[in-house]
């Protein structure tokens, strides 16, 4: 078995008695696919927005509104908090936009109690929401040694009732996301923020930054509009970059199809963590954010039009010939750990690079589509010499009895679909898996052997589909 997404396709062909014949494998095209998120997505601390917020001097900012006793209590709690959530203040201001659309500035000067609670911790948050009419609402929050400031401002016009309501509905999703970031077991719970009302809102940008002194301890950069979604996140344990192309949602399948495809990707991530000894808690951050950004079925329904039945990407998605997901790119990298005090250069590492890219073209009455996927795993870790249990290593030579594993796996797949003028499809599937593991064994710090364990497999098949029937056309 090819240890991949497409292996389920092969099983389905066998169980459905489909005719399987050899297909052409375009290796050069497959090998061109890379995980571009690593270069496209940045972290929040590199943004002008976060830099500008940290330049705010709380002592120089005056509150613009009267503060009720309940709001004062919320402000006091926010000033003494240590995360980015600020005791729900931002969500409160967003929800209040329904009834009060004026700008708001709240400032709490530093006190001895606040300084003691904060120690060296400081935070910044920038949320920018742009409406379809061009009005921009910005929420800025910062907690520093000098105190705390929260500002909600509107520019580019006035919010209408529907826009204010749509932004107000974001308040719960914002707080859920911030609560996840502040949780003792960090979560990237951003799914509700991805469900904003796109008939009223054009884009949502959220940046958070948490620091101890001048060191960034947690960073989130999240963006969503009708063309692209991206996420950049890191803390002391992991770095995550995700990018999803929202511009071609006719290739997106139904909710059930997307969830099935995402379940298969989640299983692949878990398999990789098992093989490469990845951190399951950190990987859960990647899996939940990967699912949130790539659940686009609701948006895809909005793109249905009278031409959809004639489009090869929609036809292929409806038939299940392709994944049903929008194109994406993602990287996941755990912070290297010096797992052997005697040889700190032998690090425990784990990283994933995954991507999907779809292209199509029309030649006369024929349409062609190619969908490629990439899955790469790199890992290194220590185990006991006589088992797969973790090695118990210290700085003493007497402890240096262990195995050091180096893993470098890559799986590439390609689906090439052709559609004739009747809308009938022919899909060619090809997959190639290459796995390499090197195991070095040491006794009393001396290398006694090094074994390479290579594995490769490939598969090719063809399947035909009738033209898809669509339930709704607008």
Secondary structure as GFF3:
##gff-version 3
##sequence-region A 1 474
A	DSSP	alpha_helix	7	15	.	.	.	ID=ss1
A	DSSP	alpha_helix	27	31	.	.	.	ID=ss2
A	DSSP	alpha_helix	37	40	.	.	.	ID=ss3
A	DSSP	three_ten_helix	44	46	.	.	.	ID=ss4
A	DSSP	alpha_helix	48	54	.	.	.	ID=ss5
A	DSSP	three_ten_helix	58	60	.	.	.	ID=ss6
A	DSSP	alpha_helix	69	79	.	.	.	ID=ss7
A	DSSP	three_ten_helix	86	88	.	.	.	ID=ss8
A	DSSP	alpha_helix	89	96	.	.	.	ID=ss9
A	DSSP	beta_strand	104	109	.	.	.	ID=ss10
A	DSSP	alpha_helix	112	118	.	.	.	ID=ss11
A	DSSP	beta_strand	121	131	.	.	.	ID=ss12
A	DSSP	beta_strand	136	144	.	.	.	ID=ss13
A	DSSP	beta_strand	147	155	.	.	.	ID=ss14
A	DSSP	alpha_helix	161	182	.	.	.	ID=ss15
A	DSSP	three_ten_helix	193	195	.	.	.	ID=ss16
A	DSSP	beta_strand	201	212	.	.	.	ID=ss17
A	DSSP	beta_strand	215	225	.	.	.	ID=ss18
A	DSSP	beta_strand	228	235	.	.	.	ID=ss19
A	DSSP	beta_strand	238	245	.	.	.	ID=ss20
A	DSSP	three_ten_helix	249	251	.	.	.	ID=ss21
A	DSSP	alpha_helix	255	276	.	.	.	ID=ss22
A	DSSP	alpha_helix	280	294	.	.	.	ID=ss23
A	DSSP	alpha_helix	297	302	.	.	.	ID=ss24
A	DSSP	three_ten_helix	308	310	.	.	.	ID=ss25
A	DSSP	alpha_helix	312	319	.	.	.	ID=ss26
A	DSSP	beta_strand	328	334	.	.	.	ID=ss27
A	DSSP	beta_strand	337	338	.	.	.	ID=ss28
A	DSSP	three_ten_helix	341	343	.	.	.	ID=ss29
A	DSSP	beta_strand	347	363	.	.	.	ID=ss30
A	DSSP	beta_strand	366	384	.	.	.	ID=ss31
A	DSSP	three_ten_helix	397	399	.	.	.	ID=ss32
A	DSSP	beta_strand	402	419	.	.	.	ID=ss33
A	DSSP	beta_strand	425	443	.	.	.	ID=ss34
A	DSSP	beta_strand	446	465	.	.	.	ID=ss35
###
